[in-house]
Amino acid sequence: MPTRFSTKHGLIWMGVVALVVAAAGTIYWALRAPSVDALTLKQAPLLRTLQFSARVASLSRVEIGSTVTARVSQVLVLEGAGVRKGDVLIQLEADELRAAVAQATASERQAEARIAGLRSSGRSAVKAGLVQADATLKAAESEFARTQQLVAQGFLSASRLDDARRAVDVAKAQQAGAKAQTQANDEAGTDLAQAQAQLALARAASVAAKARLAQSTLLSPADARVLTRDVEPGQIVQPGKALMSLALNGPTQLSAQVDERFLEQLQTNQKAFVVADAFPGKRFSARILTIAPAVDAQRGAIEVKFALEQQAPSYLREDMTLSVEVETARRDRALVLPLSAVRAQTSESEVTVLVIQDGRARDRSVKLGLRTLDAAEVLDGLSEGDLVVMSSAAQSGSRVSAKPVDWKPGNVTKSTSQQDAGSAMTNAMGR
């Protein structure tokens, strides 16, 4: 009997212990604080950048066209060729233009010969005519005086005196004409002035003809590279149509259209890193050269130009698509908070986060400074070593236990388009 009673008593106590253990386990699991992801705040470098697309743009681009209507005789360059200033690009047929130059040149020489004749033989003949007119007048006056005496003495009739007077008048008229001709042949005379005017007209016609002939040869205005060639021999060209496009040699520049929302972050001379989409493994540096004073109203964008800090890579091509990353702000050492830990934004610079304090999640108001797409600088409200809750499931005042997570601030996430990058930046900065 005693043995059977002891065995039964032991089994009862074992059941009681099991129930107590189970109840204790249940209470433990009910009271145990849930584990949440938490980050220990640390000092770290913080870099803010902007990324957007850009294109290669030469310092200046010019289009070559004809100023006359003509047939193309030769096209002497190919696309991509480098040309020097004065090199012949396109030659037009110019037989008629050369004939016009020859005709104008002949007219010019004829006018020059006339002036030379007026100044040499013409002037001598005029002077001889004046001497002859003077001599004729002198003889007529002598004859008139002698006739007048003979008529007075009665040896000649009065009609003879009238004839002598008419002879004097005719001689005077001839002398006046000879003097006028002499004056016209002087350097300031009308004949010479008329001949010089004709020479000027001939020379102007010659210059115009030569200019039209020169227009049949299309030359490179400067050292450049041929971008496009839209003309072939035998083609009829007319004024106003672009036949070639040239990129003038000069410093290679990059041009980007940046959303106007980020204008306050951009300044001239800011450093940038550039990668050509076609050569992703080759990065080179640049700096902001200019920021346009006006905003494109249709696109809401502002043009930003970049200058390379070294010689342009040989693989760059006009209008090539590039990805540009501009460093807009930097903190070498800052208390960095992940933006994913932000629970609410109370103002432009203040947010609310949850921190673990005495085993519970507590609201904390934090003042932020510099922001990137994934992180922000803490100016006030948190200290190094604070545990910040990263999980969205935790509630303020609830018991929690920290599950450490590893996180480091990164740079801007590359986007496929300027619009995507702008949207991401806007969301991250809480604008």
C-alpha angles and dihedrals in degrees: 000000000000091000093052092047093051092052092051091046091053093051091053092052091048089054092049091051091050091052092049091050092049092049091048090051091050092050091047094052090046094051098037112114114243116246116244133182109262134177126213107224114237139174113262141155114273123202127183120200139169123219126198142143124271138176135224111254127181118226090254137001124200133188120220119216141158124261093199135052109248146128118270112246101179140002106203104185137055131216112282094023120136115231134190127225110282096019114143111249103170131011119204126200107268110173094121092044091052090050090051090052091051092050093048091048091052091051090050092052091047091054091048090051091052092053090048089051092050091051096048123023095010092054091047092051092050092050091049090050090052091051090050092048091050091051093047091051091049092051092046091051091050091049091049092052093049093046090050091056093047092050090049090051090049096245094116133036122249091250090068089058090055090052091051091049091052090050090055091050092050091049091051091051091050090050091050090051092049091050091049091050090049091052091047089055094051119102089262093040126119097242092054092043090052091049091049091050090053089049091051090051091049092049092049090051089050092051091048092049092049090048091053089049091050089053088064089069113065111206133190109258093211144347104304149140123251109242102175136009116199101168137077134189113279094029119130109232129195135195115276098035120111111232099176138011120216132192107212116227114257142104110331112238134192122221126201135177107221125191108258090231089076096049093106090059095054127084134165117268093027110146121246138183119219133200125184111228089225092052105036094167095060117076126181135178133246140164135223108268103177140358114209114247092221134055122229100246095203097052100027088230136124125217116242120188125202131202120210117242093214139023112306113261113255093237095063115112132189111276092008113159115246137182113226127195116193122195104225101170140001139192114191090199127013141145099258126207123190111238088220087070092061111111099183140352115231098179140351092283103021128077138169124239136172119245127187110242125166090348095306135096111249131188114244128188111221132190114217133203127178113020135197130181094278107016145036138202114251112225100170141356100048136063134204110278096029115138111234119195113237097181118094091207095071118097129209111266095017122126111255140168122215122250104192116231129192117231136160128187113254136194128260114308110244113245131198094235142022090247092055092049091048092051092049093049091048093051093047094049094047095234 
